[in-house]
Amino acid sequence: MNQNITLVGSIISSFGAIFAIILGIVNARNSKKDKAEQRQWELEKEQIRQKEIDRQEEHTRNSKRVSLMPRFNLMLNEQMSTKNIFRHTENIIIPLSLVNISKDTATAVGLECMIPNGGSENYFLTSGLEKNIHFIHDYLDKNYAFSKEILKMSATCEMHDEAYDVFFKLRFEDLVGRLYEQKFRFQYCYKISMELSLNTTSFPPICIKDKDDTGNSG
């Protein structure tokens, strides 16, 4: 009888040892899984934190860029005139004024071709025509503009009786070297009036090269 009790106790003890081993293995696996999940969670939190830092830095850069961004407005405050040029061909002379309406200076201001890699004959683009008919008469009188300062230029076209929308672009830099392009549109019909139409558009400037020549990132 005592032997049977001893045997039963031995079997129970063996099962207890086996159960303890299995429980230890399960606990070890769960602990390993918990640690892996904790590391993954910490990694995800760090990624979220870094994305927020990047977003804040991008917002700061954009705010800084916008605060320094020059912007021009097309003014049509002079009448068109005519002039005989190119073997006495009568041409329309279209005066254009551009005022820097921002608080900051625009530098390296110049006309930009409306067609990529185009020549001087492509500084203007006439809506509805495949071939350009408008050309530079007087180039920009300055290559910089302080706040509220006006740049003057003029276009020319052979005499005609049509009404046209004409587009052109400026390229310029801000004070830290960021590069911008800005497009403009004017409308006229010399047959109807020597005045340029007030139906014009000064499109928002577009930053095409975001750099900072002062040595600071941004």
mmCIF file of the C-alpha atoms, coordinates in Angstrom:
data_MODEL
# 
_entry.id   MODEL 
# 
loop_
_atom_site.group_PDB 
_atom_site.id 
_atom_site.type_symbol 
_atom_site.label_atom_id 
_atom_site.label_alt_id 
_atom_site.label_comp_id 
_atom_site.label_asym_id 
_atom_site.label_entity_id 
_atom_site.label_seq_id 
_atom_site.pdbx_PDB_ins_code 
_atom_site.Cartn_x 
_atom_site.Cartn_y 
_atom_site.Cartn_z 
_atom_site.occupancy 
_atom_site.B_iso_or_equiv 
_atom_site.pdbx_formal_charge 
_atom_site.auth_seq_id 
_atom_site.auth_comp_id 
_atom_site.auth_asym_id 
_atom_site.auth_atom_id 
_atom_site.pdbx_PDB_model_num 
ATOM 1   C CA . MET A 1 1   ? 0.000   0.000   0.000   1.00 0.00 ? 1   MET A CA 1 
ATOM 2   C CA . ASN A 1 2   ? 2.803   2.338   0.947   1.00 0.00 ? 2   ASN A CA 1 
ATOM 3   C CA . GLN A 1 3   ? 4.540   1.516   -2.318  1.00 0.00 ? 3   GLN A CA 1 
ATOM 4   C CA . ASN A 1 4   ? 1.442   2.482   -4.310  1.00 0.00 ? 4   ASN A CA 1 
ATOM 5   C CA . ILE A 1 5   ? 1.169   5.773   -2.443  1.00 0.00 ? 5   ILE A CA 1 
ATOM 6   C CA . THR A 1 6   ? 4.841   6.432   -3.081  1.00 0.00 ? 6   THR A CA 1 
ATOM 7   C CA . LEU A 1 7   ? 4.393   5.650   -6.797  1.00 0.00 ? 7   LEU A CA 1 
ATOM 8   C CA . VAL A 1 8   ? 1.383   7.911   -7.092  1.00 0.00 ? 8   VAL A CA 1 
ATOM 9   C CA . GLY A 1 9   ? 3.257   10.683  -5.329  1.00 0.00 ? 9   GLY A CA 1 
ATOM 10  C CA . SER A 1 10  ? 6.216   10.225  -7.661  1.00 0.00 ? 10  SER A CA 1 
ATOM 11  C CA . ILE A 1 11  ? 3.936   10.407  -10.728 1.00 0.00 ? 11  ILE A CA 1 
ATOM 12  C CA . ILE A 1 12  ? 2.235   13.532  -9.393  1.00 0.00 ? 12  ILE A CA 1 
ATOM 13  C CA . SER A 1 13  ? 5.602   15.066  -8.659  1.00 0.00 ? 13  SER A CA 1 
ATOM 14  C CA . SER A 1 14  ? 6.788   14.289  -12.198 1.00 0.00 ? 14  SER A CA 1 
ATOM 15  C CA . PHE A 1 15  ? 3.645   15.816  -13.705 1.00 0.00 ? 15  PHE A CA 1 
ATOM 16  C CA . GLY A 1 16  ? 4.140   18.873  -11.506 1.00 0.00 ? 16  GLY A CA 1 
ATOM 17  C CA . ALA A 1 17  ? 7.717   19.243  -12.718 1.00 0.00 ? 17  ALA A CA 1 
ATOM 18  C CA . ILE A 1 18  ? 6.647   18.837  -16.343 1.00 0.00 ? 18  ILE A CA 1 
ATOM 19  C CA . PHE A 1 19  ? 3.836   21.386  -15.875 1.00 0.00 ? 19  PHE A CA 1 
ATOM 20  C CA . ALA A 1 20  ? 6.283   23.816  -14.267 1.00 0.00 ? 20  ALA A CA 1 
ATOM 21  C CA . ILE A 1 21  ? 8.648   23.411  -17.226 1.00 0.00 ? 21  ILE A CA 1 
ATOM 22  C CA . ILE A 1 22  ? 5.820   23.948  -19.731 1.00 0.00 ? 22  ILE A CA 1 
ATOM 23  C CA . LEU A 1 23  ? 4.568   26.958  -17.774 1.00 0.00 ? 23  LEU A CA 1 
ATOM 24  C CA . GLY A 1 24  ? 8.090   28.360  -17.728 1.00 0.00 ? 24  GLY A CA 1 
ATOM 25  C CA . ILE A 1 25  ? 8.399   27.931  -21.489 1.00 0.00 ? 25  ILE A CA 1 
ATOM 26  C CA . VAL A 1 26  ? 5.001   29.601  -22.056 1.00 0.00 ? 26  VAL A CA 1 
ATOM 27  C CA . ASN A 1 27  ? 5.900   32.466  -19.726 1.00 0.00 ? 27  ASN A CA 1 
ATOM 28  C CA . ALA A 1 28  ? 9.244   32.907  -21.447 1.00 0.00 ? 28  ALA A CA 1 
ATOM 29  C CA . ARG A 1 29  ? 7.583   33.045  -24.849 1.00 0.00 ? 29  ARG A CA 1 
ATOM 30  C CA . ASN A 1 30  ? 4.941   35.484  -23.609 1.00 0.00 ? 30  ASN A CA 1 
ATOM 31  C CA . SER A 1 31  ? 7.631   37.636  -22.033 1.00 0.00 ? 31  SER A CA 1 
ATOM 32  C CA . LYS A 1 32  ? 9.616   37.608  -25.275 1.00 0.00 ? 32  LYS A CA 1 
ATOM 33  C CA . LYS A 1 33  ? 6.464   38.486  -27.226 1.00 0.00 ? 33  LYS A CA 1 
ATOM 34  C CA . ASP A 1 34  ? 5.624   41.290  -24.799 1.00 0.00 ? 34  ASP A CA 1 
ATOM 35  C CA . LYS A 1 35  ? 9.137   42.708  -25.131 1.00 0.00 ? 35  LYS A CA 1 
ATOM 36  C CA . ALA A 1 36  ? 8.960   42.537  -28.928 1.00 0.00 ? 36  ALA A CA 1 
ATOM 37  C CA . GLU A 1 37  ? 5.567   44.271  -28.900 1.00 0.00 ? 37  GLU A CA 1 
ATOM 38  C CA . GLN A 1 38  ? 6.927   46.910  -26.512 1.00 0.00 ? 38  GLN A CA 1 
ATOM 39  C CA . ARG A 1 39  ? 9.934   47.525  -28.780 1.00 0.00 ? 39  ARG A CA 1 
ATOM 40  C CA . GLN A 1 40  ? 7.598   47.793  -31.809 1.00 0.00 ? 40  GLN A CA 1 
ATOM 41  C CA . TRP A 1 41  ? 5.362   50.239  -29.949 1.00 0.00 ? 41  TRP A CA 1 
ATOM 42  C CA . GLU A 1 42  ? 8.351   52.332  -28.903 1.00 0.00 ? 42  GLU A CA 1 
ATOM 43  C CA . LEU A 1 43  ? 9.602   52.311  -32.517 1.00 0.00 ? 43  LEU A CA 1 
ATOM 44  C CA . GLU A 1 44  ? 6.195   53.428  -33.788 1.00 0.00 ? 44  GLU A CA 1 
ATOM 45  C CA . LYS A 1 45  ? 6.060   56.185  -31.157 1.00 0.00 ? 45  LYS A CA 1 
ATOM 46  C CA . GLU A 1 46  ? 9.510   57.381  -32.229 1.00 0.00 ? 46  GLU A CA 1 
ATOM 47  C CA . GLN A 1 47  ? 8.455   57.382  -35.882 1.00 0.00 ? 47  GLN A CA 1 
ATOM 48  C CA . ILE A 1 48  ? 5.355   59.422  -35.006 1.00 0.00 ? 48  ILE A CA 1 
ATOM 49  C CA . ARG A 1 49  ? 7.469   61.822  -32.949 1.00 0.00 ? 49  ARG A CA 1 
ATOM 50  C CA . GLN A 1 50  ? 9.989   62.224  -35.798 1.00 0.00 ? 50  GLN A CA 1 
ATOM 51  C CA . LYS A 1 51  ? 7.199   62.841  -38.331 1.00 0.00 ? 51  LYS A CA 1 
ATOM 52  C CA . GLU A 1 52  ? 5.816   65.562  -36.068 1.00 0.00 ? 52  GLU A CA 1 
ATOM 53  C CA . ILE A 1 53  ? 9.285   67.142  -35.769 1.00 0.00 ? 53  ILE A CA 1 
ATOM 54  C CA . ASP A 1 54  ? 9.670   67.028  -39.571 1.00 0.00 ? 54  ASP A CA 1 
ATOM 55  C CA . ARG A 1 55  ? 6.207   68.545  -40.011 1.00 0.00 ? 55  ARG A CA 1 
ATOM 56  C CA . GLN A 1 56  ? 7.026   71.368  -37.612 1.00 0.00 ? 56  GLN A CA 1 
ATOM 57  C CA . GLU A 1 57  ? 10.352  72.020  -39.359 1.00 0.00 ? 57  GLU A CA 1 
ATOM 58  C CA . GLU A 1 58  ? 8.627   72.066  -42.753 1.00 0.00 ? 58  GLU A CA 1 
ATOM 59  C CA . HIS A 1 59  ? 6.022   74.484  -41.401 1.00 0.00 ? 59  HIS A CA 1 
ATOM 60  C CA . THR A 1 60  ? 8.787   76.737  -40.043 1.00 0.00 ? 60  THR A CA 1 
ATOM 61  C CA . ARG A 1 61  ? 10.647  76.656  -43.381 1.00 0.00 ? 61  ARG A CA 1 
ATOM 62  C CA . ASN A 1 62  ? 7.475   77.462  -45.319 1.00 0.00 ? 62  ASN A CA 1 
ATOM 63  C CA . SER A 1 63  ? 6.559   80.290  -42.932 1.00 0.00 ? 63  SER A CA 1 
ATOM 64  C CA . LYS A 1 64  ? 10.042  81.740  -43.277 1.00 0.00 ? 64  LYS A CA 1 
ATOM 65  C CA . ARG A 1 65  ? 9.947   81.424  -47.062 1.00 0.00 ? 65  ARG A CA 1 
ATOM 66  C CA . VAL A 1 66  ? 6.512   83.028  -47.340 1.00 0.00 ? 66  VAL A CA 1 
ATOM 67  C CA . SER A 1 67  ? 7.574   85.899  -45.076 1.00 0.00 ? 67  SER A CA 1 
ATOM 68  C CA . LEU A 1 68  ? 10.501  86.639  -47.407 1.00 0.00 ? 68  LEU A CA 1 
ATOM 69  C CA . MET A 1 69  ? 8.684   85.963  -50.691 1.00 0.00 ? 69  MET A CA 1 
ATOM 70  C CA . PRO A 1 70  ? 8.457   88.957  -53.042 1.00 0.00 ? 70  PRO A CA 1 
ATOM 71  C CA . ARG A 1 71  ? 5.290   89.309  -55.065 1.00 0.00 ? 71  ARG A CA 1 
ATOM 72  C CA . PHE A 1 72  ? 4.491   91.526  -58.028 1.00 0.00 ? 72  PHE A CA 1 
ATOM 73  C CA . ASN A 1 73  ? 1.222   92.980  -59.214 1.00 0.00 ? 73  ASN A CA 1 
ATOM 74  C CA . LEU A 1 74  ? 0.658   93.963  -62.843 1.00 0.00 ? 74  LEU A CA 1 
ATOM 75  C CA . MET A 1 75  ? -0.310  97.629  -63.237 1.00 0.00 ? 75  MET A CA 1 
ATOM 76  C CA . LEU A 1 76  ? -1.758  99.060  -66.439 1.00 0.00 ? 76  LEU A CA 1 
ATOM 77  C CA . ASN A 1 77  ? -1.542  102.791 -65.801 1.00 0.00 ? 77  ASN A CA 1 
ATOM 78  C CA . GLU A 1 78  ? -0.311  103.985 -69.207 1.00 0.00 ? 78  GLU A CA 1 
ATOM 79  C CA . GLN A 1 79  ? -1.942  104.103 -72.625 1.00 0.00 ? 79  GLN A CA 1 
ATOM 80  C CA . MET A 1 80  ? -0.783  102.057 -75.577 1.00 0.00 ? 80  MET A CA 1 
ATOM 81  C CA . SER A 1 81  ? 0.811   103.901 -78.478 1.00 0.00 ? 81  SER A CA 1 
ATOM 82  C CA . THR A 1 82  ? 1.967   103.154 -82.008 1.00 0.00 ? 82  THR A CA 1 
ATOM 83  C CA . LYS A 1 83  ? 5.361   103.343 -83.634 1.00 0.00 ? 83  LYS A CA 1 
ATOM 84  C CA . ASN A 1 84  ? 6.688   102.648 -87.117 1.00 0.00 ? 84  ASN A CA 1 
ATOM 85  C CA . ILE A 1 85  ? 9.493   100.106 -86.927 1.00 0.00 ? 85  ILE A CA 1 
ATOM 86  C CA . PHE A 1 86  ? 10.861  97.344  -89.115 1.00 0.00 ? 86  PHE A CA 1 
ATOM 87  C CA . ARG A 1 87  ? 10.692  99.092  -92.491 1.00 0.00 ? 87  ARG A CA 1 
ATOM 88  C CA . HIS A 1 88  ? 7.875   101.406 -91.500 1.00 0.00 ? 88  HIS A CA 1 
ATOM 89  C CA . THR A 1 89  ? 5.562   98.676  -90.248 1.00 0.00 ? 89  THR A CA 1 
ATOM 90  C CA . GLU A 1 90  ? 3.118   100.163 -87.744 1.00 0.00 ? 90  GLU A CA 1 
ATOM 91  C CA . ASN A 1 91  ? 3.435   98.486  -84.368 1.00 0.00 ? 91  ASN A CA 1 
ATOM 92  C CA . ILE A 1 92  ? 1.466   98.713  -81.135 1.00 0.00 ? 92  ILE A CA 1 
ATOM 93  C CA . ILE A 1 93  ? 3.577   99.539  -78.071 1.00 0.00 ? 93  ILE A CA 1 
ATOM 94  C CA . ILE A 1 94  ? 2.150   98.054  -74.856 1.00 0.00 ? 94  ILE A CA 1 
ATOM 95  C CA . PRO A 1 95  ? 3.509   99.598  -71.617 1.00 0.00 ? 95  PRO A CA 1 
ATOM 96  C CA . LEU A 1 96  ? 3.575   97.305  -68.584 1.00 0.00 ? 96  LEU A CA 1 
ATOM 97  C CA . SER A 1 97  ? 4.363   98.162  -64.958 1.00 0.00 ? 97  SER A CA 1 
ATOM 98  C CA . LEU A 1 98  ? 5.025   95.676  -62.165 1.00 0.00 ? 98  LEU A CA 1 
ATOM 99  C CA . VAL A 1 99  ? 4.926   96.764  -58.525 1.00 0.00 ? 99  VAL A CA 1 
ATOM 100 C CA . ASN A 1 100 ? 6.472   94.720  -55.712 1.00 0.00 ? 100 ASN A CA 1 
ATOM 101 C CA . ILE A 1 101 ? 3.539   94.500  -53.280 1.00 0.00 ? 101 ILE A CA 1 
ATOM 102 C CA . SER A 1 102 ? 5.409   92.455  -50.659 1.00 0.00 ? 102 SER A CA 1 
ATOM 103 C CA . LYS A 1 103 ? 7.435   93.809  -47.729 1.00 0.00 ? 103 LYS A CA 1 
ATOM 104 C CA . ASP A 1 104 ? 10.711  92.368  -49.025 1.00 0.00 ? 104 ASP A CA 1 
ATOM 105 C CA . THR A 1 105 ? 13.100  93.017  -51.885 1.00 0.00 ? 105 THR A CA 1 
ATOM 106 C CA . ALA A 1 106 ? 13.152  91.027  -55.110 1.00 0.00 ? 106 ALA A CA 1 
ATOM 107 C CA . THR A 1 107 ? 16.588  90.521  -56.645 1.00 0.00 ? 107 THR A CA 1 
ATOM 108 C CA . ALA A 1 108 ? 17.900  89.101  -59.928 1.00 0.00 ? 108 ALA A CA 1 
ATOM 109 C CA . VAL A 1 109 ? 14.577  89.965  -61.597 1.00 0.00 ? 109 VAL A CA 1 
ATOM 110 C CA . GLY A 1 110 ? 14.276  88.993  -65.229 1.00 0.00 ? 110 GLY A CA 1 
ATOM 111 C CA . LEU A 1 111 ? 11.826  87.834  -67.872 1.00 0.00 ? 111 LEU A CA 1 
ATOM 112 C CA . GLU A 1 112 ? 11.469  84.086  -68.249 1.00 0.00 ? 112 GLU A CA 1 
ATOM 113 C CA . CYS A 1 113 ? 10.571  82.311  -71.487 1.00 0.00 ? 113 CYS A CA 1 
ATOM 114 C CA . MET A 1 114 ? 7.037   80.951  -71.616 1.00 0.00 ? 114 MET A CA 1 
ATOM 115 C CA . ILE A 1 115 ? 8.351   77.942  -73.570 1.00 0.00 ? 115 ILE A CA 1 
ATOM 116 C CA . PRO A 1 116 ? 11.102  75.812  -71.958 1.00 0.00 ? 116 PRO A CA 1 
ATOM 117 C CA . ASN A 1 117 ? 14.488  76.514  -73.545 1.00 0.00 ? 117 ASN A CA 1 
ATOM 118 C CA . GLY A 1 118 ? 12.845  79.062  -75.836 1.00 0.00 ? 118 GLY A CA 1 
ATOM 119 C CA . GLY A 1 119 ? 14.543  82.125  -77.257 1.00 0.00 ? 119 GLY A CA 1 
ATOM 120 C CA . SER A 1 120 ? 13.763  85.815  -76.847 1.00 0.00 ? 120 SER A CA 1 
ATOM 121 C CA . GLU A 1 121 ? 10.825  85.438  -79.227 1.00 0.00 ? 121 GLU A CA 1 
ATOM 122 C CA . ASN A 1 122 ? 9.058   83.322  -76.598 1.00 0.00 ? 122 ASN A CA 1 
ATOM 123 C CA . TYR A 1 123 ? 8.897   85.747  -73.673 1.00 0.00 ? 123 TYR A CA 1 
ATOM 124 C CA . PHE A 1 124 ? 5.198   86.275  -74.443 1.00 0.00 ? 124 PHE A CA 1 
ATOM 125 C CA . LEU A 1 125 ? 2.491   83.720  -75.191 1.00 0.00 ? 125 LEU A CA 1 
ATOM 126 C CA . THR A 1 126 ? -0.653  84.822  -77.012 1.00 0.00 ? 126 THR A CA 1 
ATOM 127 C CA . SER A 1 127 ? -3.784  82.833  -76.193 1.00 0.00 ? 127 SER A CA 1 
ATOM 128 C CA . GLY A 1 128 ? -5.331  81.088  -79.179 1.00 0.00 ? 128 GLY A CA 1 
ATOM 129 C CA . LEU A 1 129 ? -2.282  81.430  -81.427 1.00 0.00 ? 129 LEU A CA 1 
ATOM 130 C CA . GLU A 1 130 ? 0.318   78.769  -82.226 1.00 0.00 ? 130 GLU A CA 1 
ATOM 131 C CA . LYS A 1 131 ? 2.902   81.370  -83.231 1.00 0.00 ? 131 LYS A CA 1 
ATOM 132 C CA . ASN A 1 132 ? 3.818   84.249  -80.962 1.00 0.00 ? 132 ASN A CA 1 
ATOM 133 C CA . ILE A 1 133 ? 3.162   87.768  -82.265 1.00 0.00 ? 133 ILE A CA 1 
ATOM 134 C CA . HIS A 1 134 ? 4.238   89.775  -79.195 1.00 0.00 ? 134 HIS A CA 1 
ATOM 135 C CA . PHE A 1 135 ? 7.862   90.681  -78.518 1.00 0.00 ? 135 PHE A CA 1 
ATOM 136 C CA . ILE A 1 136 ? 9.941   92.761  -76.128 1.00 0.00 ? 136 ILE A CA 1 
ATOM 137 C CA . HIS A 1 137 ? 10.123  96.448  -76.974 1.00 0.00 ? 137 HIS A CA 1 
ATOM 138 C CA . ASP A 1 138 ? 11.745  97.792  -73.791 1.00 0.00 ? 138 ASP A CA 1 
ATOM 139 C CA . TYR A 1 139 ? 13.238  95.289  -71.347 1.00 0.00 ? 139 TYR A CA 1 
ATOM 140 C CA . LEU A 1 140 ? 12.811  95.689  -67.582 1.00 0.00 ? 140 LEU A CA 1 
ATOM 141 C CA . ASP A 1 141 ? 14.349  98.967  -66.458 1.00 0.00 ? 141 ASP A CA 1 
ATOM 142 C CA . LYS A 1 142 ? 15.847  97.363  -63.296 1.00 0.00 ? 142 LYS A CA 1 
ATOM 143 C CA . ASN A 1 143 ? 16.750  93.875  -62.113 1.00 0.00 ? 143 ASN A CA 1 
ATOM 144 C CA . TYR A 1 144 ? 15.670  94.455  -58.510 1.00 0.00 ? 144 TYR A CA 1 
ATOM 145 C CA . ALA A 1 145 ? 12.683  95.942  -56.713 1.00 0.00 ? 145 ALA A CA 1 
ATOM 146 C CA . PHE A 1 146 ? 12.358  97.102  -53.120 1.00 0.00 ? 146 PHE A CA 1 
ATOM 147 C CA . SER A 1 147 ? 8.963   96.943  -51.415 1.00 0.00 ? 147 SER A CA 1 
ATOM 148 C CA . LYS A 1 148 ? 6.437   99.106  -53.336 1.00 0.00 ? 148 LYS A CA 1 
ATOM 149 C CA . GLU A 1 149 ? 8.969   99.780  -56.088 1.00 0.00 ? 149 GLU A CA 1 
ATOM 150 C CA . ILE A 1 150 ? 7.805   99.626  -59.721 1.00 0.00 ? 150 ILE A CA 1 
ATOM 151 C CA . LEU A 1 151 ? 9.542   97.924  -62.640 1.00 0.00 ? 151 LEU A CA 1 
ATOM 152 C CA . LYS A 1 152 ? 8.705   99.102  -66.157 1.00 0.00 ? 152 LYS A CA 1 
ATOM 153 C CA . MET A 1 153 ? 8.857   97.306  -69.492 1.00 0.00 ? 153 MET A CA 1 
ATOM 154 C CA . SER A 1 154 ? 6.926   97.217  -72.757 1.00 0.00 ? 154 SER A CA 1 
ATOM 155 C CA . ALA A 1 155 ? 5.854   94.748  -75.426 1.00 0.00 ? 155 ALA A CA 1 
ATOM 156 C CA . THR A 1 156 ? 5.295   95.308  -79.117 1.00 0.00 ? 156 THR A CA 1 
ATOM 157 C CA . CYS A 1 157 ? 3.112   93.750  -81.788 1.00 0.00 ? 157 CYS A CA 1 
ATOM 158 C CA . GLU A 1 158 ? 2.296   94.554  -85.394 1.00 0.00 ? 158 GLU A CA 1 
ATOM 159 C CA . MET A 1 159 ? -0.935  96.526  -85.751 1.00 0.00 ? 159 MET A CA 1 
ATOM 160 C CA . HIS A 1 160 ? -4.050  94.342  -85.718 1.00 0.00 ? 160 HIS A CA 1 
ATOM 161 C CA . ASP A 1 161 ? -7.763  94.568  -84.873 1.00 0.00 ? 161 ASP A CA 1 
ATOM 162 C CA . GLU A 1 162 ? -8.063  91.487  -82.662 1.00 0.00 ? 162 GLU A CA 1 
ATOM 163 C CA . ALA A 1 163 ? -8.627  91.159  -78.908 1.00 0.00 ? 163 ALA A CA 1 
ATOM 164 C CA . TYR A 1 164 ? -5.942  89.043  -77.241 1.00 0.00 ? 164 TYR A CA 1 
ATOM 165 C CA . ASP A 1 165 ? -4.985  87.586  -73.888 1.00 0.00 ? 165 ASP A CA 1 
ATOM 166 C CA . VAL A 1 166 ? -1.199  87.706  -73.497 1.00 0.00 ? 166 VAL A CA 1 
ATOM 167 C CA . PHE A 1 167 ? 0.858   85.875  -70.864 1.00 0.00 ? 167 PHE A CA 1 
ATOM 168 C CA . PHE A 1 168 ? 4.417   86.420  -69.608 1.00 0.00 ? 168 PHE A CA 1 
ATOM 169 C CA . LYS A 1 169 ? 6.554   85.403  -66.628 1.00 0.00 ? 169 LYS A CA 1 
ATOM 170 C CA . LEU A 1 170 ? 9.100   86.912  -64.268 1.00 0.00 ? 170 LEU A CA 1 
ATOM 171 C CA . ARG A 1 171 ? 11.853  85.009  -62.489 1.00 0.00 ? 171 ARG A CA 1 
ATOM 172 C CA . PHE A 1 172 ? 13.406  86.478  -59.345 1.00 0.00 ? 172 PHE A CA 1 
ATOM 173 C CA . GLU A 1 173 ? 15.035  85.680  -55.998 1.00 0.00 ? 173 GLU A CA 1 
ATOM 174 C CA . ASP A 1 174 ? 14.351  86.690  -52.419 1.00 0.00 ? 174 ASP A CA 1 
ATOM 175 C CA . LEU A 1 175 ? 17.017  88.018  -50.054 1.00 0.00 ? 175 LEU A CA 1 
ATOM 176 C CA . VAL A 1 176 ? 18.312  84.574  -49.067 1.00 0.00 ? 176 VAL A CA 1 
ATOM 177 C CA . GLY A 1 177 ? 18.500  83.213  -52.616 1.00 0.00 ? 177 GLY A CA 1 
ATOM 178 C CA . ARG A 1 178 ? 15.264  81.280  -53.072 1.00 0.00 ? 178 ARG A CA 1 
ATOM 179 C CA . LEU A 1 179 ? 14.172  81.287  -56.703 1.00 0.00 ? 179 LEU A CA 1 
ATOM 180 C CA . TYR A 1 180 ? 10.618  82.110  -57.831 1.00 0.00 ? 180 TYR A CA 1 
ATOM 181 C CA . GLU A 1 181 ? 8.565   82.381  -60.991 1.00 0.00 ? 181 GLU A CA 1 
ATOM 182 C CA . GLN A 1 182 ? 5.419   84.459  -61.341 1.00 0.00 ? 182 GLN A CA 1 
ATOM 183 C CA . LYS A 1 183 ? 3.060   84.530  -64.320 1.00 0.00 ? 183 LYS A CA 1 
ATOM 184 C CA . PHE A 1 184 ? 0.927   87.443  -65.527 1.00 0.00 ? 184 PHE A CA 1 
ATOM 185 C CA . ARG A 1 185 ? -1.874  87.984  -68.024 1.00 0.00 ? 185 ARG A CA 1 
ATOM 186 C CA . PHE A 1 186 ? -3.054  91.158  -69.725 1.00 0.00 ? 186 PHE A CA 1 
ATOM 187 C CA . GLN A 1 187 ? -5.786  91.797  -72.276 1.00 0.00 ? 187 GLN A CA 1 
ATOM 188 C CA . TYR A 1 188 ? -6.266  94.456  -74.922 1.00 0.00 ? 188 TYR A CA 1 
ATOM 189 C CA . CYS A 1 189 ? -7.942  95.376  -78.195 1.00 0.00 ? 189 CYS A CA 1 
ATOM 190 C CA . TYR A 1 190 ? -6.371  98.437  -79.785 1.00 0.00 ? 190 TYR A CA 1 
ATOM 191 C CA . LYS A 1 191 ? -9.275  98.763  -82.240 1.00 0.00 ? 191 LYS A CA 1 
ATOM 192 C CA . ILE A 1 192 ? -11.643 99.407  -79.326 1.00 0.00 ? 192 ILE A CA 1 
ATOM 193 C CA . SER A 1 193 ? -9.425  101.419 -76.987 1.00 0.00 ? 193 SER A CA 1 
ATOM 194 C CA . MET A 1 194 ? -5.868  102.633 -76.439 1.00 0.00 ? 194 MET A CA 1 
ATOM 195 C CA . GLU A 1 195 ? -6.356  101.654 -72.800 1.00 0.00 ? 195 GLU A CA 1 
ATOM 196 C CA . LEU A 1 196 ? -5.352  98.193  -71.669 1.00 0.00 ? 196 LEU A CA 1 
ATOM 197 C CA . SER A 1 197 ? -8.211  96.168  -70.225 1.00 0.00 ? 197 SER A CA 1 
ATOM 198 C CA . LEU A 1 198 ? -8.462  96.024  -66.432 1.00 0.00 ? 198 LEU A CA 1 
ATOM 199 C CA . ASN A 1 199 ? -9.220  92.317  -66.840 1.00 0.00 ? 199 ASN A CA 1 
ATOM 200 C CA . THR A 1 200 ? -5.721  91.185  -65.833 1.00 0.00 ? 200 THR A CA 1 
ATOM 201 C CA . THR A 1 201 ? -4.261  88.434  -63.670 1.00 0.00 ? 201 THR A CA 1 
ATOM 202 C CA . SER A 1 202 ? -1.188  88.421  -61.434 1.00 0.00 ? 202 SER A CA 1 
ATOM 203 C CA . PHE A 1 203 ? -0.785  84.758  -60.545 1.00 0.00 ? 203 PHE A CA 1 
ATOM 204 C CA . PRO A 1 204 ? 0.765   83.767  -57.180 1.00 0.00 ? 204 PRO A CA 1 
ATOM 205 C CA . PRO A 1 205 ? 4.560   83.307  -57.228 1.00 0.00 ? 205 PRO A CA 1 
ATOM 206 C CA . ILE A 1 206 ? 5.837   79.730  -57.283 1.00 0.00 ? 206 ILE A CA 1 
ATOM 207 C CA . CYS A 1 207 ? 9.050   78.753  -55.490 1.00 0.00 ? 207 CYS A CA 1 
ATOM 208 C CA . ILE A 1 208 ? 11.067  76.655  -57.950 1.00 0.00 ? 208 ILE A CA 1 
ATOM 209 C CA . LYS A 1 209 ? 14.296  76.361  -55.939 1.00 0.00 ? 209 LYS A CA 1 
ATOM 210 C CA . ASP A 1 210 ? 14.098  76.391  -52.150 1.00 0.00 ? 210 ASP A CA 1 
ATOM 211 C CA . LYS A 1 211 ? 17.598  77.253  -50.968 1.00 0.00 ? 211 LYS A CA 1 
ATOM 212 C CA . ASP A 1 212 ? 19.199  79.550  -48.423 1.00 0.00 ? 212 ASP A CA 1 
ATOM 213 C CA . ASP A 1 213 ? 22.472  81.202  -49.443 1.00 0.00 ? 213 ASP A CA 1 
ATOM 214 C CA . THR A 1 214 ? 22.989  82.660  -45.961 1.00 0.00 ? 214 THR A CA 1 
ATOM 215 C CA . GLY A 1 215 ? 24.339  79.299  -44.817 1.00 0.00 ? 215 GLY A CA 1 
ATOM 216 C CA . ASN A 1 216 ? 21.369  78.339  -42.670 1.00 0.00 ? 216 ASN A CA 1 
ATOM 217 C CA . SER A 1 217 ? 19.094  75.475  -43.630 1.00 0.00 ? 217 SER A CA 1 
ATOM 218 C CA . GLY A 1 218 ? 15.623  76.397  -44.776 1.00 0.00 ? 218 GLY A CA 1 
# 
